[in-house]
């Protein structure tokens, strides 16, 4: 390879890098504009929330009635609160809480346990076992 070929190769690499830098600069400008729009929307939403909170009357409405789902979650949470160091399987919880142990009911509880796990209330020390997060 002679010097002319080397210089031509370097020029091609320089042009490619320049093109890529331009593309990246365009993306930066696009994301900067999108960020500014999103921050402005957040500010508008914050102002709207504050105005509504100030205009709304004090909470005098009664609490909504408990549903079967909320009471099931509460029973599960209470069981873990009463036994904070113990691990449970879904079927064991059903037995502890005197709930039906048919497969469909236990599967619903499994999905509730996974939701409580995702929300950070529980940990999963083993497959299918759940424990209150300490």
Phi, psi and omega per residue, in radians:
X1 nan 2.289 3.138
X2 -1.692 3.079 -3.054
X3 -1.117 -0.644 -3.126
X4 -1.112 -0.763 3.123
X5 -1.151 -0.685 3.116
X6 -1.096 -0.789 3.114
X7 -1.114 -0.679 3.121
X8 -1.134 -0.716 3.101
X9 -1.116 -0.758 3.102
X10 -1.114 -0.664 3.124
X11 -1.129 -0.724 3.123
X12 -1.112 -0.752 3.108
X13 -1.126 -0.674 3.117
X14 -1.099 -0.770 3.138
X15 -1.133 -0.702 3.119
X16 -1.134 -0.748 3.129
X17 -1.150 -0.662 3.108
X18 -1.119 -0.759 3.102
X19 -1.070 -0.813 -3.134
X20 -1.104 -0.722 3.109
X21 -1.066 -0.692 3.095
X22 -1.118 -0.734 3.107
X23 -1.079 -0.787 -3.139
X24 -1.131 -0.678 3.098
X25 -1.087 -0.696 3.084
X26 -1.090 -0.720 3.104
X27 -1.134 -0.714 3.117
X28 -1.057 -0.779 3.132
X29 -1.105 -0.716 3.117
X30 -1.094 -0.840 -3.118
X31 -1.188 -0.597 3.097
X32 -1.117 -0.745 3.110
X33 -1.155 -0.740 3.126
X34 -1.109 -0.706 3.103
X35 -1.107 -0.764 3.133
X36 -1.087 -0.740 3.103
X37 -1.088 -0.772 -3.117
X38 -1.157 -0.737 3.102
X39 -1.110 -0.658 3.100
X40 -1.135 -0.722 3.113
X41 -1.120 -0.705 3.089
X42 -1.062 -0.727 3.120
X43 -1.113 -0.728 3.113
X44 -1.091 -0.776 3.139
X45 -1.121 -0.666 3.121
X46 -1.124 -0.752 3.120
X47 -1.121 -0.778 3.140
X48 -1.067 -0.744 3.132
X49 -1.079 -0.753 -3.135
X50 -1.145 -0.736 -3.140
X51 -1.111 -0.772 3.140
X52 -1.156 -0.720 3.132
X53 -1.091 -0.668 3.126
X54 -1.246 -0.628 -3.088
X55 -1.429 -0.406 -3.086
X56 -1.252 2.457 3.081
X57 -1.197 2.805 3.122
X58 -1.035 2.593 -3.095
X59 -1.153 1.809 3.097
X60 -2.014 -0.050 3.134
X61 -1.286 2.516 3.108
X62 -1.201 2.735 3.084
X63 -1.075 2.530 3.130
X64 -1.108 2.620 -3.128
X65 -1.122 2.558 3.135
X66 -1.245 2.420 3.097
X67 -1.731 2.957 3.125
X68 -1.047 -0.654 -3.139
X69 -1.144 -0.798 -3.102
X70 -1.152 -0.631 3.125
X71 -1.239 -0.561 3.087
X72 -1.157 -0.776 3.100
X73 -1.083 -0.742 -3.116
X74 -1.113 -0.673 3.112
X75 -1.115 -0.715 3.123
X76 -1.119 -0.846 -3.127
X77 -1.069 -0.741 3.122
X78 -1.071 -0.698 3.129
X79 -1.073 -0.756 3.123
X80 -1.200 -0.612 3.107
X81 -1.166 -0.623 3.137
X82 -1.314 -0.396 -3.128
X83 -2.293 1.171 -2.982
X84 -1.122 -0.482 -3.103
X85 -1.676 -0.070 -3.046
X86 -1.604 2.531 3.037
X87 -1.727 2.564 -3.123
X88 -2.305 2.585 2.881
X89 -1.688 2.827 -3.109
X90 -1.016 -0.769 -3.120
X91 -1.121 -0.678 3.113
X92 -1.094 -0.688 3.081
X93 -1.084 -0.737 3.126
X94 -1.051 -0.763 3.128
X95 -1.139 -0.736 3.139
X96 -1.098 -0.689 -3.064
X97 -1.629 0.119 -3.111
X98 0.954 0.741 3.085
X99 -1.701 2.794 3.117
X100 -1.037 2.481 -3.097
X101 -1.865 0.337 3.062
X102 -1.198 2.708 -3.009
X103 -1.025 -0.691 -3.124
X104 -1.106 -0.766 3.138
X105 -1.139 -0.726 3.141
X106 -1.151 -0.647 3.110
X107 -1.135 -0.645 3.084
X108 -1.111 -0.735 3.114
X109 -1.132 -0.652 3.081
X110 -1.017 -0.764 3.136
X111 -1.157 -0.601 3.082
X112 -1.170 -0.676 3.111
X113 -1.128 -0.698 3.107
X114 -1.111 -0.699 3.104
X115 -1.110 -0.754 3.100
X116 -1.144 -0.558 3.066
X117 -1.134 -0.821 -3.139
X118 -1.125 -0.572 -3.141
X119 -1.354 -0.115 3.061
X120 1.577 0.089 3.135
X121 -1.361 -0.579 -3.096
X122 -2.037 2.825 2.944
X123 -2.071 2.910 3.129
X124 -2.174 1.559 -3.078
X125 -1.247 -0.277 3.119
X126 -2.749 2.904 -3.120
X127 -1.080 2.147 3.115
X128 1.372 0.071 -3.128
X129 -1.999 2.441 -3.103
X130 -2.278 2.571 -3.104
X131 -2.538 2.605 3.104
X132 -1.144 2.342 3.091
X133 -1.220 2.335 -3.130
X134 -1.792 nan nan
